[in-house]
């Protein structure tokens, strides 16, 4: 399956551009590949951090805890019934 690509023009500080060039040469990939991989990594980390924050909020929310605990009991009952 071929990935559709879009063109983008941007300005970067010279030092950042030089770092991108060095990494691209060392990995033997195009500069846009370095930028794409970097963005994908950053975006994945950003989403993970969002999930972590959401779980922290849920951990201190009594309604969320009650809902999770009741769900665990239902799950446990289902497992026990399947074992019979």
Biopython code that builds the backbone (N, CA, C, O; Angstrom):
import numpy as np
from Bio.PDB.StructureBuilder import StructureBuilder

atoms = [
    (1, "UNK", "N", (0.832, -1.169, 0.000)),
    (1, "UNK", "CA", (0.000, 0.000, 0.000)),
    (1, "UNK", "C", (0.891, 1.251, 0.000)),
    (1, "UNK", "O", (1.760, 1.407, 0.857)),
    (2, "UNK", "N", (0.664, 2.115, -0.951)),
    (2, "UNK", "CA", (1.467, 3.328, -1.077)),
    (2, "UNK", "C", (0.903, 4.434, -0.184)),
    (2, "UNK", "O", (-0.303, 4.678, -0.159)),
    (3, "UNK", "N", (1.789, 5.084, 0.536)),
    (3, "UNK", "CA", (1.396, 6.170, 1.423)),
    (3, "UNK", "C", (1.357, 7.465, 0.620)),
    (3, "UNK", "O", (2.307, 7.797, -0.089)),
    (4, "UNK", "N", (0.257, 8.187, 0.737)),
    (4, "UNK", "CA", (0.157, 9.485, 0.079)),
    (4, "UNK", "C", (0.965, 10.497, 0.867)),
    (4, "UNK", "O", (0.856, 10.573, 2.091)),
    (5, "UNK", "N", (1.767, 11.265, 0.172)),
    (5, "UNK", "CA", (2.627, 12.249, 0.819)),
    (5, "UNK", "C", (2.140, 13.651, 0.476)),
    (5, "UNK", "O", (1.562, 13.874, -0.588)),
    (6, "UNK", "N", (2.374, 14.578, 1.368)),
    (6, "UNK", "CA", (2.068, 15.996, 1.180)),
    (6, "UNK", "C", (3.366, 16.782, 1.320)),
    (6, "UNK", "O", (4.246, 16.408, 2.095)),
    (7, "UNK", "N", (3.478, 17.852, 0.580)),
    (7, "UNK", "CA", (4.645, 18.726, 0.687)),
    (7, "UNK", "C", (4.399, 19.798, 1.733)),
    (7, "UNK", "O", (3.273, 20.255, 1.929)),
    (8, "UNK", "N", (5.492, 20.195, 2.409)),
    (8, "UNK", "CA", (5.402, 21.220, 3.431)),
    (8, "UNK", "C", (6.712, 22.006, 3.409)),
    (8, "UNK", "O", (7.793, 21.428, 3.292)),
    (9, "UNK", "N", (6.606, 23.294, 3.521)),
    (9, "UNK", "CA", (7.783, 24.146, 3.607)),
    (9, "UNK", "C", (7.813, 24.753, 5.001)),
    (9, "UNK", "O", (6.802, 25.250, 5.498)),
    (10, "UNK", "N", (8.977, 24.707, 5.620)),
    (10, "UNK", "CA", (9.091, 25.241, 6.970)),
    (10, "UNK", "C", (10.476, 25.840, 7.175)),
    (10, "UNK", "O", (11.399, 25.558, 6.411)),
    (11, "UNK", "N", (10.615, 26.637, 8.172)),
    (11, "UNK", "CA", (11.916, 27.202, 8.540)),
    (11, "UNK", "C", (12.334, 26.622, 9.880)),
    (11, "UNK", "O", (11.524, 26.475, 10.796)),
    (12, "UNK", "N", (13.608, 26.298, 9.972)),
    (12, "UNK", "CA", (14.158, 25.736, 11.209)),
    (12, "UNK", "C", (15.418, 26.506, 11.578)),
    (12, "UNK", "O", (16.095, 27.057, 10.710)),
    (13, "UNK", "N", (15.723, 26.539, 12.854)),
    (13, "UNK", "CA", (17.017, 27.104, 13.230)),
    (13, "UNK", "C", (18.134, 26.285, 12.564)),
    (13, "UNK", "O", (18.017, 25.070, 12.404)),
    (14, "UNK", "N", (19.195, 26.961, 12.187)),
    (14, "UNK", "CA", (20.291, 26.305, 11.477)),
    (14, "UNK", "C", (20.836, 25.104, 12.249)),
    (14, "UNK", "O", (21.125, 24.064, 11.657)),
    (15, "UNK", "N", (20.974, 25.242, 13.553)),
    (15, "UNK", "CA", (21.522, 24.148, 14.364)),
    (15, "UNK", "C", (20.610, 22.914, 14.317)),
    (15, "UNK", "O", (21.096, 21.784, 14.270)),
    (16, "UNK", "N", (19.310, 23.129, 14.330)),
    (16, "UNK", "CA", (18.363, 22.010, 14.257)),
    (16, "UNK", "C", (18.485, 21.336, 12.899)),
    (16, "UNK", "O", (18.529, 20.108, 12.817)),
    (17, "UNK", "N", (18.539, 22.121, 11.841)),
    (17, "UNK", "CA", (18.682, 21.583, 10.495)),
    (17, "UNK", "C", (19.952, 20.750, 10.377)),
    (17, "UNK", "O", (19.934, 19.661, 9.804)),
    (18, "UNK", "N", (21.056, 21.264, 10.922)),
    (18, "UNK", "CA", (22.325, 20.530, 10.875)),
    (18, "UNK", "C", (22.233, 19.211, 11.646)),
    (18, "UNK", "O", (22.774, 18.195, 11.210)),
    (19, "UNK", "N", (21.551, 19.232, 12.784)),
    (19, "UNK", "CA", (21.355, 17.989, 13.548)),
    (19, "UNK", "C", (20.543, 16.981, 12.741)),
    (19, "UNK", "O", (20.861, 15.792, 12.725)),
    (20, "UNK", "N", (19.504, 17.456, 12.079)),
    (20, "UNK", "CA", (18.682, 16.572, 11.245)),
    (20, "UNK", "C", (19.536, 15.961, 10.147)),
    (20, "UNK", "O", (19.440, 14.762, 9.882)),
    (21, "UNK", "N", (20.373, 16.773, 9.502)),
    (21, "UNK", "CA", (21.260, 16.266, 8.453)),
    (21, "UNK", "C", (22.206, 15.193, 8.990)),
    (21, "UNK", "O", (22.396, 14.157, 8.354)),
    (22, "UNK", "N", (22.799, 15.442, 10.159)),
    (22, "UNK", "CA", (23.734, 14.474, 10.756)),
    (22, "UNK", "C", (23.043, 13.150, 11.053)),
    (22, "UNK", "O", (23.570, 12.081, 10.746)),
    (23, "UNK", "N", (21.864, 13.230, 11.651)),
    (23, "UNK", "CA", (21.127, 12.008, 11.987)),
    (23, "UNK", "C", (20.742, 11.263, 10.707)),
    (23, "UNK", "O", (20.868, 10.041, 10.636)),
    (24, "UNK", "N", (20.283, 11.988, 9.716)),
    (24, "UNK", "CA", (19.883, 11.362, 8.445)),
    (24, "UNK", "C", (21.060, 10.641, 7.804)),
    (24, "UNK", "O", (20.921, 9.520, 7.316)),
    (25, "UNK", "N", (22.207, 11.284, 7.808)),
    (25, "UNK", "CA", (23.397, 10.649, 7.225)),
    (25, "UNK", "C", (23.800, 9.410, 8.018)),
    (25, "UNK", "O", (24.145, 8.383, 7.435)),
    (26, "UNK", "N", (23.756, 9.504, 9.337)),
    (26, "UNK", "CA", (24.188, 8.367, 10.153)),
    (26, "UNK", "C", (23.230, 7.177, 10.014)),
    (26, "UNK", "O", (23.654, 6.024, 10.073)),
    (27, "UNK", "N", (21.937, 7.466, 9.830)),
    (27, "UNK", "CA", (20.952, 6.386, 9.659)),
    (27, "UNK", "C", (20.758, 5.989, 8.201)),
    (27, "UNK", "O", (20.083, 5.006, 7.896)),
    (28, "UNK", "N", (21.364, 6.774, 7.301)),
    (28, "UNK", "CA", (21.224, 6.551, 5.863)),
    (28, "UNK", "C", (19.759, 6.604, 5.430)),
    (28, "UNK", "O", (19.263, 5.730, 4.720)),
    (29, "UNK", "N", (19.092, 7.656, 5.882)),
    (29, "UNK", "CA", (17.704, 7.912, 5.500)),
    (29, "UNK", "C", (17.589, 9.378, 5.073)),
    (29, "UNK", "O", (18.491, 10.179, 5.318)),
    (30, "UNK", "N", (16.487, 9.709, 4.444)),
    (30, "UNK", "CA", (16.241, 11.089, 4.037)),
    (30, "UNK", "C", (15.916, 11.957, 5.255)),
    (30, "UNK", "O", (15.454, 11.460, 6.281)),
    (31, "UNK", "N", (16.163, 13.242, 5.124)),
    (31, "UNK", "CA", (15.876, 14.173, 6.225)),
    (31, "UNK", "C", (14.399, 14.151, 6.601)),
    (31, "UNK", "O", (14.051, 14.251, 7.778)),
    (32, "UNK", "N", (13.523, 14.020, 5.589)),
    (32, "UNK", "CA", (12.097, 13.996, 5.919)),
    (32, "UNK", "C", (11.734, 12.757, 6.747)),
    (32, "UNK", "O", (10.787, 12.793, 7.532)),
    (33, "UNK", "N", (12.478, 11.672, 6.574)),
    (33, "UNK", "CA", (12.252, 10.464, 7.380)),
    (33, "UNK", "C", (12.608, 10.731, 8.841)),
    (33, "UNK", "O", (11.902, 10.286, 9.746)),
    (34, "UNK", "N", (13.691, 11.450, 9.070)),
    (34, "UNK", "CA", (14.090, 11.810, 10.435)),
    (34, "UNK", "C", (13.008, 12.677, 11.076)),
    (34, "UNK", "O", (12.618, 12.455, 12.222)),
    (35, "UNK", "N", (12.530, 13.661, 10.327)),
    (35, "UNK", "CA", (11.495, 14.554, 10.851)),
    (35, "UNK", "C", (10.215, 13.771, 11.119)),
    (35, "UNK", "O", (9.575, 13.962, 12.153)),
    (36, "UNK", "N", (9.840, 12.889, 10.193)),
    (36, "UNK", "CA", (8.612, 12.105, 10.354)),
    (36, "UNK", "C", (8.704, 11.190, 11.584)),
    (36, "UNK", "O", (7.777, 11.129, 12.393)),
    (37, "UNK", "N", (9.824, 10.487, 11.712)),
    (37, "UNK", "CA", (9.994, 9.599, 12.875)),
    (37, "UNK", "C", (9.998, 10.392, 14.178)),
    (37, "UNK", "O", (9.430, 9.954, 15.178)),
    (38, "UNK", "N", (10.631, 11.548, 14.164)),
    (38, "UNK", "CA", (10.682, 12.381, 15.366)),
    (38, "UNK", "C", (9.290, 12.839, 15.762)),
    (38, "UNK", "O", (8.925, 12.798, 16.937)),
    (39, "UNK", "N", (8.515, 13.276, 14.777)),
    (39, "UNK", "CA", (7.148, 13.705, 15.074)),
    (39, "UNK", "C", (6.324, 12.538, 15.602)),
    (39, "UNK", "O", (5.589, 12.696, 16.577)),
    (40, "UNK", "N", (6.435, 11.369, 14.976)),
    (40, "UNK", "CA", (5.657, 10.210, 15.428)),
    (40, "UNK", "C", (6.012, 9.850, 16.859)),
    (40, "UNK", "O", (5.126, 9.540, 17.655)),
    (41, "UNK", "N", (7.293, 9.886, 17.200)),
    (41, "UNK", "CA", (7.734, 9.597, 18.565)),
    (41, "UNK", "C", (7.163, 10.633, 19.531)),
    (41, "UNK", "O", (6.613, 10.277, 20.573)),
    (42, "UNK", "N", (7.295, 11.918, 19.184)),
    (42, "UNK", "CA", (6.801, 12.996, 20.036)),
    (42, "UNK", "C", (5.295, 12.874, 20.235)),
    (42, "UNK", "O", (4.799, 13.025, 21.352)),
    (43, "UNK", "N", (4.571, 12.602, 19.161)),
    (43, "UNK", "CA", (3.117, 12.517, 19.238)),
    (43, "UNK", "C", (2.679, 11.322, 20.097)),
    (43, "UNK", "O", (1.717, 11.425, 20.858)),
    (44, "UNK", "N", (3.376, 10.206, 19.975)),
    (44, "UNK", "CA", (3.074, 9.029, 20.801)),
    (44, "UNK", "C", (3.299, 9.347, 22.278)),
    (44, "UNK", "O", (2.470, 8.996, 23.118)),
    (45, "UNK", "N", (4.412, 10.008, 22.603)),
    (45, "UNK", "CA", (4.703, 10.376, 23.988)),
    (45, "UNK", "C", (3.652, 11.351, 24.528)),
    (45, "UNK", "O", (3.234, 11.246, 25.682)),
    (46, "UNK", "N", (3.230, 12.297, 23.684)),
    (46, "UNK", "CA", (2.221, 13.278, 24.094)),
    (46, "UNK", "C", (0.912, 12.573, 24.447)),
    (46, "UNK", "O", (0.270, 12.915, 25.440)),
    (47, "UNK", "N", (0.515, 11.586, 23.632)),
    (47, "UNK", "CA", (-0.715, 10.840, 23.904)),
    (47, "UNK", "C", (-0.572, 10.017, 25.185)),
    (47, "UNK", "O", (-1.504, 9.944, 25.985)),
    (48, "UNK", "N", (0.592, 9.400, 25.376)),
    (48, "UNK", "CA", (0.819, 8.626, 26.599)),
    (48, "UNK", "C", (0.732, 9.513, 27.831)),
    (48, "UNK", "O", (0.151, 9.127, 28.845)),
    (49, "UNK", "N", (1.312, 10.702, 27.737)),
    (49, "UNK", "CA", (1.260, 11.625, 28.871)),
    (49, "UNK", "C", (-0.178, 12.044, 29.168)),
    (49, "UNK", "O", (-0.552, 12.220, 30.327)),
    (50, "UNK", "N", (-0.981, 12.202, 28.116)),
    (50, "UNK", "CA", (-2.397, 12.525, 28.301)),
    (50, "UNK", "C", (-3.131, 11.407, 29.006)),
    (50, "UNK", "O", (-3.964, 11.655, 29.878)),
    (51, "UNK", "N", (-2.822, 10.167, 28.626)),
    (51, "UNK", "CA", (-3.449, 9.022, 29.294)),
    (51, "UNK", "C", (-3.033, 8.932, 30.754)),
    (51, "UNK", "O", (-3.856, 8.649, 31.625)),
    (52, "UNK", "N", (-1.761, 9.174, 31.016)),
    (52, "UNK", "CA", (-1.271, 9.134, 32.396)),
    (52, "UNK", "C", (-2.009, 10.156, 33.247)),
    (52, "UNK", "O", (-2.435, 9.852, 34.361)),
    (53, "UNK", "N", (-2.159, 11.372, 32.720)),
    (53, "UNK", "CA", (-2.877, 12.412, 33.454)),
    (53, "UNK", "C", (-4.335, 12.019, 33.687)),
    (53, "UNK", "O", (-4.877, 12.250, 34.768)),
    (54, "UNK", "N", (-4.965, 11.428, 32.677)),
    (54, "UNK", "CA", (-6.363, 11.000, 32.815)),
    (54, "UNK", "C", (-6.491, 9.920, 33.891)),
    (54, "UNK", "O", (-7.424, 9.950, 34.694)),
    (55, "UNK", "N", (-5.554, 8.967, 33.907)),
    (55, "UNK", "CA", (-5.607, 7.918, 34.928)),
    (55, "UNK", "C", (-5.358, 8.483, 36.325)),
    (55, "UNK", "O", (-5.961, 8.029, 37.297)),
    (56, "UNK", "N", (-4.477, 9.465, 36.422)),
    (56, "UNK", "CA", (-4.231, 10.089, 37.727)),
    (56, "UNK", "C", (-5.500, 10.775, 38.237)),
    (56, "UNK", "O", (-5.829, 10.686, 39.420)),
    (57, "UNK", "N", (-6.212, 11.461, 37.332)),
    (57, "UNK", "CA", (-7.455, 12.116, 37.726)),
    (57, "UNK", "C", (-8.497, 11.088, 38.142)),
    (57, "UNK", "O", (-9.216, 11.280, 39.122)),
    (58, "UNK", "N", (-8.574, 9.978, 37.377)),
    (58, "UNK", "CA", (-9.541, 8.925, 37.702)),
    (58, "UNK", "C", (-9.226, 8.288, 39.043)),
    (58, "UNK", "O", (-10.133, 7.909, 39.784)),
    (59, "UNK", "N", (-7.941, 8.170, 39.357)),
    (59, "UNK", "CA", (-7.534, 7.525, 40.608)),
    (59, "UNK", "C", (-8.009, 8.296, 41.831)),
    (59, "UNK", "O", (-8.190, 7.714, 42.900)),
    (60, "UNK", "N", (-8.213, 9.595, 41.681)),
    (60, "UNK", "CA", (-8.668, 10.381, 42.822)),
    (60, "UNK", "C", (-10.169, 10.680, 42.760)),
    (60, "UNK", "O", (-10.694, 11.401, 43.609)),
    (61, "UNK", "N", (-10.849, 10.134, 41.769)),
    (61, "UNK", "CA", (-12.290, 10.360, 41.605)),
    (61, "UNK", "C", (-13.053, 9.166, 42.173)),
    (61, "UNK", "O", (-12.963, 8.059, 41.641)),
    (62, "UNK", "N", (-13.806, 9.388, 43.254)),
    (62, "UNK", "CA", (-14.488, 8.280, 43.935)),
    (62, "UNK", "C", (-15.493, 7.570, 43.025)),
    (62, "UNK", "O", (-15.655, 6.354, 43.127)),
    (63, "UNK", "N", (-16.168, 8.301, 42.143)),
    (63, "UNK", "CA", (-17.123, 7.656, 41.232)),
    (63, "UNK", "C", (-16.416, 6.732, 40.252)),
    (63, "UNK", "O", (-16.911, 5.642, 39.962)),
    (64, "UNK", "N", (-15.277, 7.151, 39.744)),
    (64, "UNK", "CA", (-14.512, 6.309, 38.820)),
    (64, "UNK", "C", (-14.015, 5.046, 39.508)),
    (64, "UNK", "O", (-14.029, 3.963, 38.924)),
    (65, "UNK", "N", (-13.575, 5.196, 40.760)),
    (65, "UNK", "CA", (-13.092, 4.042, 41.522)),
    (65, "UNK", "C", (-14.231, 3.063, 41.759)),
    (65, "UNK", "O", (-14.051, 1.856, 41.599)),
    (66, "UNK", "N", (-15.392, 3.562, 42.137)),
    (66, "UNK", "CA", (-16.553, 2.709, 42.367)),
    (66, "UNK", "C", (-16.952, 1.979, 41.088)),
    (66, "UNK", "O", (-17.250, 0.785, 41.117)),
    (67, "UNK", "N", (-16.959, 2.691, 39.979)),
    (67, "UNK", "CA", (-17.293, 2.080, 38.694)),
    (67, "UNK", "C", (-16.291, 0.991, 38.326)),
    (67, "UNK", "O", (-16.677, -0.091, 37.884)),
    (68, "UNK", "N", (-15.011, 1.278, 38.508)),
    (68, "UNK", "CA", (-13.978, 0.284, 38.194)),
    (68, "UNK", "C", (-14.104, -0.939, 39.090)),
    (68, "UNK", "O", (-13.986, -2.073, 38.624)),
    (69, "UNK", "N", (-14.342, -0.710, 40.365)),
    (69, "UNK", "CA", (-14.464, -1.828, 41.303)),
    (69, "UNK", "C", (-15.678, -2.680, 40.991)),
    (69, "UNK", "O", (-15.608, -3.906, 41.088)),
    (70, "UNK", "N", (-16.776, -2.070, 40.624)),
    (70, "UNK", "CA", (-17.963, -2.869, 40.292)),
    (70, "UNK", "C", (-17.725, -3.642, 39.003)),
    (70, "UNK", "O", (-18.191, -4.772, 38.857)),
    (71, "UNK", "N", (-17.003, -3.037, 38.071)),
    (71, "UNK", "CA", (-16.669, -3.732, 36.829)),
    (71, "UNK", "C", (-15.775, -4.932, 37.075)),
    (71, "UNK", "O", (-15.915, -5.958, 36.409)),
    (72, "UNK", "N", (-14.864, -4.817, 38.019)),
    (72, "UNK", "CA", (-13.962, -5.914, 38.365)),
    (72, "UNK", "C", (-14.758, -7.082, 38.927)),
    (72, "UNK", "O", (-14.495, -8.237, 38.591)),
    (73, "UNK", "N", (-15.728, -6.785, 39.779)),
    (73, "UNK", "CA", (-16.547, -7.843, 40.367)),
    (73, "UNK", "C", (-17.358, -8.564, 39.284)),
    (73, "UNK", "O", (-17.463, -9.791, 39.305)),
    (74, "UNK", "N", (-17.926, -7.819, 38.349)),
    (74, "UNK", "CA", (-18.664, -8.446, 37.240)),
    (74, "UNK", "C", (-17.742, -9.333, 36.419)),
    (74, "UNK", "O", (-18.114, -10.442, 36.036)),
    (75, "UNK", "N", (-16.562, -8.850, 36.158)),
    (75, "UNK", "CA", (-15.587, -9.616, 35.381)),
    (75, "UNK", "C", (-15.212, -10.902, 36.119)),
    (75, "UNK", "O", (-15.123, -11.969, 35.512)),
    (76, "UNK", "N", (-14.995, -10.793, 37.418)),
    (76, "UNK", "CA", (-14.638, -11.956, 38.233)),
    (76, "UNK", "C", (-15.777, -12.987, 38.210)),
    (76, "UNK", "O", (-15.526, -14.185, 38.078)),
    (77, "UNK", "N", (-17.034, -12.520, 38.339)),
    (77, "UNK", "CA", (-18.177, -13.439, 38.301)),
    (77, "UNK", "C", (-18.264, -14.135, 36.932)),
    (77, "UNK", "O", (-18.533, -15.335, 36.863)),
    (78, "UNK", "N", (-18.041, -13.397, 35.870)),
    (78, "UNK", "CA", (-18.069, -13.993, 34.530)),
    (78, "UNK", "C", (-16.996, -15.056, 34.380)),
    (78, "UNK", "O", (-17.252, -16.124, 33.823)),
    (79, "UNK", "N", (-15.804, -14.775, 34.869)),
    (79, "UNK", "CA", (-14.727, -15.763, 34.790)),
    (79, "UNK", "C", (-15.091, -17.027, 35.567)),
    (79, "UNK", "O", (-14.884, -18.144, 35.094)),
    (80, "UNK", "N", (-15.638, -16.830, 36.767)),
    (80, "UNK", "CA", (-16.009, -17.979, 37.580)),
    (80, "UNK", "C", (-17.101, -18.815, 36.906)),
    (80, "UNK", "O", (-17.076, -20.043, 36.985)),
    (81, "UNK", "N", (-18.051, -18.164, 36.249)),
    (81, "UNK", "CA", (-19.118, -18.906, 35.573)),
    (81, "UNK", "C", (-18.590, -19.647, 34.339)),
    (81, "UNK", "O", (-19.090, -20.721, 34.005)),
    (82, "UNK", "N", (-17.603, -19.093, 33.674)),
    (82, "UNK", "CA", (-17.034, -19.757, 32.497)),
    (82, "UNK", "C", (-16.222, -20.983, 32.888)),
    (82, "UNK", "O", (-16.114, -21.938, 32.119)),
    (83, "UNK", "N", (-15.651, -20.950, 34.089)),
    (83, "UNK", "CA", (-14.832, -22.064, 34.557)),
    (83, "UNK", "C", (-15.687, -23.281, 34.891)),
    (83, "UNK", "O", (-15.181, -24.403, 34.919)),
    (84, "UNK", "N", (-16.964, -23.072, 35.142)),
    (84, "UNK", "CA", (-17.851, -24.190, 35.538)),
    (84, "UNK", "C", (-18.254, -25.026, 34.359)),
    (84, "UNK", "O", (-18.993, -25.998, 34.516)),
]
sb = StructureBuilder()
sb.init_structure("model")
sb.init_model(0)
sb.init_chain("A")
sb.init_seg("    ")
for serial, (resi, resn, name, xyz) in enumerate(atoms, 1):
    if name == "N":
        sb.init_residue(resn, " ", resi, " ")
    sb.init_atom(name, np.array(xyz, "f"), 0.0, 1.0, " ", f" {name:<3s}", serial, name[0])
structure = sb.get_structure()
